[in-house]
Amino acid sequence: MGFLEMTMKQDAVTYVAGHAGLIGSAVVRRLEREGYRTLITKRRNELDLQNAAAVDEFFEEVRPEYVILAAGRVGGIMENQSFPADFMDENVAIQLNVLKAARKTGVRRMILFGSSCMYPRECPQPMAEAALLSGKPEPTSLPYAVSKLLGTYMCLAYNKQDREARFIPVIPNSAYGPYDNFDPKSAHVLSALLARFHEAKVTGAQSICLWGTGSPRREFIHADDIAGACVHLLLEEDLTVEFPINIGIGEDVSIKELAELIAGVVGYRGELNWDSTKPDGAPRKLLDSARIRSLGWKPRIGLREGLTETYRWYVNHLKTAPVPMQVGGDNRTGAQVSCA
Ligand SMILES: NC(=O)c1ccc[n+]([C@@H]2O[C@H](COP(=O)([O-])OP(=O)(O)OC[C@H]3O[C@@H](n4cnc5c(N)ncnc54)[C@H](OP(=O)(O)O)[C@@H]3O)[C@@H](O)[C@H]2O)c1
């Protein structure tokens, strides 16, 4: 008998919000793989989570026992800088509406996704949960970070007042995998680089120019590993750890190492140039994931393996994916160092 069968009734109604996205789709895959069948999913055009009345009505009617809130406004630095008000409005509304409805209708457990952007820009590394609010987050994604802090601290407030540990805020580091966003205007660094290197290979471009020095270090985690951690947290009978909970793989790479790894995976043999006049962002963002590790969870997918699988998925789905930007000799970066 599997872990899931021992601890959770397979007919418990579970709502995965944002199921078509990177993390939501991984959660659905994971639950389905475990034989879990009573999943409720809704696209935004069926249930707009910014609409409080519609969210209330949905929760009253469906009464989910478990909720994974993987819906939200997400994007790289360019998007964050162009649409700060939208990032704030949408994430605040979605989190507020879903948290209130979930509390009112008595969900058993709910996962809410925070972000590593919530940590102070100058945070000691690796970043432990206790460092939240000890300094000011990176200014380029401040509205997004503040909106995610609001959701995270709402969970903590609900738990405290209700004397229950029902609302679990998690903080995954930069995610990647199938169903990621490969549109260079809004993508995070890893998926943007995969798309750029692929196009460079296909068009035979001699060189690619990337923003910055390539020296900032980032931690990337496959969405399937995040999904595994979420299922682990939903099922753990006795959650005694403090919240929120970081979810990382415990290793980082420089952006230069990432670019070289991606070039190898894609099979691009041209030159890599770095435009060091462009900003680098925070020097390092590595999470301290001791809390979730203490519960027995560990990541399973290494970066090279995850990149290879994600690239295979991207190539197979290219017909429906957005067209990547042109490459070679220009200064466009594809969100060099992004906020997840
Ligand atoms: N990606 C990362 O690296 C990362 C890292 C840490 C935390 N997170 C957090 O994890 C969560 C999921 O991220 P992701 O990367 O999986 O996002 P994603 O791929 O962009 O997917 C987001 C999903 O949210 C849904 N959505 C957005 N607005 C909605 C609305 N008003 N009503 C209903 N659904 C709505 C979208 O549904 P439709 O497709 O139907 O429009 C989409 O499927 C977010 O809260 C994000 O902040 C992400």
The ligand as an ORCA input file, in Angstrom:
! r2SCAN-3c Opt
* xyz 0 1
  N       7.190     29.295    -11.513
  C       8.005     29.443    -10.465
  O       9.244     29.415    -10.610
  C       7.425     29.643     -9.083
  C       8.309     29.610     -8.003
  C       7.797     29.837     -6.721
  C       6.442     30.059     -6.545
  N       5.615     30.084     -7.608
  C       4.194     30.318     -7.368
  O       3.506     29.119     -7.688
  C       2.222     29.412     -8.234
  C       2.087     28.729     -9.595
  O       3.128     29.193    -10.462
  P       3.290     28.638    -11.942
  O       4.646     29.000    -12.382
  O       2.826     27.227    -12.021
  O       2.261     29.574    -12.705
  P       1.707     29.462    -14.210
  O       2.389     28.367    -14.957
  O       1.754     30.834    -14.781
  O       0.198     29.046    -13.992
  C      -0.643     29.896    -13.316
  C      -2.054     29.401    -13.454
  O      -2.861     30.317    -12.721
  C      -4.105     30.388    -13.366
  N      -4.717     31.689    -13.086
  C      -4.131     32.915    -13.121
  N      -5.034     33.861    -12.815
  C      -6.213     33.226    -12.565
  C      -7.504     33.659    -12.200
  N      -7.782     34.979    -12.031
  N      -8.461     32.723    -12.019
  C      -8.201     31.410    -12.195
  N      -6.985     30.928    -12.541
  C      -6.006     31.838    -12.737
  C      -3.836     30.238    -14.843
  O      -4.966     29.619    -15.374
  P      -5.373     29.668    -16.914
  O      -4.305     28.865    -17.607
  O      -6.684     29.050    -16.975
  O      -5.325     31.103    -17.319
  C      -2.583     29.353    -14.859
  O      -2.904     28.020    -15.180
  C       2.123     30.936     -8.284
  O       1.426     31.387     -7.171
  C       3.574     31.399     -8.210
  O       3.658     32.658     -7.597
  C       6.076     29.864     -8.879
*
